Amino acid sequence: MRGRATAAAAALALVPGAALAHASQRAVLLTLPTKGFVWAAAIVVALTALLSGVTRRGPAFEARSLFSRPRLCPDGLTSWLSAAVLLLLVYAGLYGTHDPYRNPLPLWIWTVLWVGLTALQAFFGNLWRDLDPWRGPVRACRALLGRTGGMGLARLGQWPAALGFLAFAWFEIVSLSPDDPAELALIVAFYWLAIFLLAVAEGEGWLRQGEFLTVFFANVARIAPFWADYEGRRVTVKAGLPGAQVAGLPPLSGSAIAFLMLMIASVSFDGLHETYLWVAAIGLNPLDYPGRSAVMVVNTAGLLAAWAIMAGLICGAVALAVRAERVTLAQILGPLALSFLPIAAGYHVAHYLTALLTQGQYAIAALSDPLARGDDLLGLGPHWVGFGFLTDHDAVWRIWILQFAIILGAHVVAVLLSHRIAANAGLRLTPWREMPLTLLMVLYTCFGLWLLATPAIG
Amino acid sequence: MTKGLTLTPTRRTVLAGMGAATAASFFPGYTNAQSSEPIRLGFQLHRTGIGAAYGRWYERTATAALARMNAAGGIGGRPVEILFEDDGTDPARGAEVFGKLATQSNCDLVFGALFSHVVIGTAPRAAELKVPYLVCSEGHHVASGMLNRWTLQPGITDVKSQVQAMAPFVTSNLGKKVTMIFPDFAFGHDHRDYFTAACTAQGGEVIAQIAIPPTETSFTRYFPQIPAETEVIYHVMVGPAVLTFVKELGEFYGSGARPQLFGFIDSLEAVDINSAGLEFLDGSHFWEAHPRYKQADASEAETAYRAAVGVDDNGASVGDAADVATYSHMFSVWETLSVIKAGMEAAGYTGAADRQKLVEAIEAMTGFEEGEDHPQGAKTFNGKTHQAFGIQNITKVEGGRLVVAHTASVEDGMYPDEVDYTSQNF
């Protein structure tokens, strides 16, 4: 049946029909001088690299303790609460309304968690540490079973997380119906159970390297200007420039580098696959987009290629930058790759900003009407969800400026961090030698902004 | 700008939010427990994908129409419920959710799809499962005969009829020498072919056809192709570059004399006509099925419909004055639901076994009176071609509003039958 439907769709170009390609936020954005912003950002990033390289003076990336307090609740309690919420969400996904913008499960997974929590992590540190739905149950189960030790999964480093993230990215970007509440519920339940069993076997500590959400959120939280350090029963809240946590981190392992590259590649491809450039390149008419079913194979290939290209570019740029140094690529890639953390986090926040502002409204509306029966517990009033800002000139300007600031800021921090990390590693990179790395940062700044401003479907 | 999103997030609020959601999400949504035997209507909703901007308003219209219908006693005294399934604006997914609605959710019929490729991808499934499929698509594919007996379009006219109905007004009032600017694919070609034929029949002449590649985002270099003797520019650009198109056309002509402009509101559906860059459209004309701005002589039915779907006098959401509705298309959902009610009551519909009777009852209909069931206007229905024909409006941009300048009659949009579905087997 699916084949027939696809064939019918493929034949659409031959039949009469209505084209309702919608003039949306991009329509307004296309009338704004975004190209000037792209050039300006490129110049700022290049100048930052040059000045920082020449003067060898950059920010200290120091952390300041703001205050210290005792832990408010027993460790693991919030994890249990999260697991309970997840169970309810899965139940809602299976038996609730099939409308993905009224059912709480897709809204919580795709908007509250993937977009909202990521943005919070980028500012307030690793909230996921308290919210992950595995740690509490895993600890309790291991205690019940009297299990200590593991089964050797730790030797795989972050590769299980990278594979989990790849599957997740494919599900989000390529698969036919990632928003379907019932299908999502089954996948969430299966994933939770699989990770639970593996963590029971290996130990709760394995989650930090084997479970992709835990790795992802930890990576994002590392660029936060505010964060909490846990020492026994006390929590110390700290602050510092974005990147202050990164400068003191140990080098990334090979699998951790692969994971970070995938973070950047997947969100980049998520932006790219909807652009006119990509749609036209795969031989389709962007004004007559046939839907996901027609592009699953090519977009799967695109996602994988994006990962490979991203890894290749970063490895290549670092190798070229340190070619005259007495270090091997393997030695220096681990520390220097850390400087791409701000880019991964920043682009994620900028890319999903519009989704946060649109689907976020549905998430709030769903809280007001949790049974999808027309309730209004929060007193929002009728027809509360409104997308007028998407075609409002001033609002689109403000969103663009915010996205611009996030992307530019992320790349400036990345450049400064790379210098600090190189200096810490004893490298004396001149601006000329590090040119490949600078060029990559500049190019990626332009690419990230271009992705947000170029014509796109949807 | 975006109300309700002034979050001041802290660790505590995140946890509090999760706690609230724990309580709030405990019993997920059911709406169907009131009656033992409600009529269940499946809705194929463009909730995600490229049709999402339309889907949002289609869902809103369907929900409003349902509330009105149930308040008035439902269908044949039975309550009605609508089950929404997201088709992702994808034909394969469309066929899939059609099957889910028909077989798993036991819906009596499925309606609501707009995008042509979804309709064309789903219609075979409707015939296979023998479940009525009422589309709100505007495409000519129903009346052209390419679909099947189970697929009907009683709630909106098709693009061939719409385009044809414009020709008498354009040639009589705006000018006889027309230059067409359209995107170079099937949609644009339909406009080119239908309008050129209709214009010629009215004594006009299409003196230039400028096809723009679909990926084009700047148009200035095409404008010199517009012949100097052009009296009317007929434009049907769509997609994100449409504001750029209007802006550049304005820059091309400057403040000097320009031809009359005639366009289809599809280009600017859900976009404020007063958006920056659209000033050049002042004084130009648009096709609108259902005028976005409430007209001075609006009927009571029109007023009631606007209130029910939560759209203000300017065509925007009552909750967000900048959120312009897909007003020229969404009435089709409301009117299709009215046809479903009339059809089921005429057929004495009791359950799935009567699905064929329902199709036959709709085929037997000849037209719909203007009124609260059909606020867009009176229509005739051709049971053989499964297609509705109705009035079309031509509105003029005046003082930042779209004001009706002419209403084309139902007859202006009629054309010879291209199929007789009633001769086909179920």
Interface residues (C-beta under 8 A of the other chain):
Chain A: M1 R2 R4 A5 T6 A8 A9 A11 L12 A13 L14 V15 P16 G17 A18 A19 L20 A21 H22 A23 S24 R26 A27 V28 L30 T31 T78 L81 S82 A84 V85 L88 L89 Y91 A92 G93 Y95 G96 T97 H98 D99 P100 Y101 R102 N103 P104 W108 L117 L120 F123 F124 L127 D130 L131 L176 S177 D179 D180 A228 Y276 A280 N285 P286 L287 D288 Y289 P290 G291 R292 S293 A294 L356 L357 G360 Q361 I364 L367 P370 L371 A372 R373 L377 L380 G381 P382 H383 W384 V385 G386 F387 G388 F389 T391 D392 H393 A395 R398 P455 A456 I457 G458
Chain B: M1 T2 K3 G4 L5 P9 T10 R11 V14 L15 M18 G19 A20 A21 T22 A24 S25 F26 F27 P28 G29 Y30 T31 L45 R47 T48 G49 I50 G51 A52 A53 Y54 R56 E59 R60 L83 F84 E85 D86 G88 T89 D90 P91 A92 R93 G94 A95 E96 G99 L114 F115 S116 H117 V118 I120 G121 T122 P124 R125 E128 S137 E138 G139 H140 H141 S144 M146 V159 K160 P183 F185 A186 F187 G188 D190 P214 T215 T217 V238 G239 P240 A241 V242 L243 T244 K247 D266 S267 L268 E269 A270 V271 D272 S275 A276 G277 G310 A316 S317 V318 G319 D320 A321 A322 D323 V324 H329
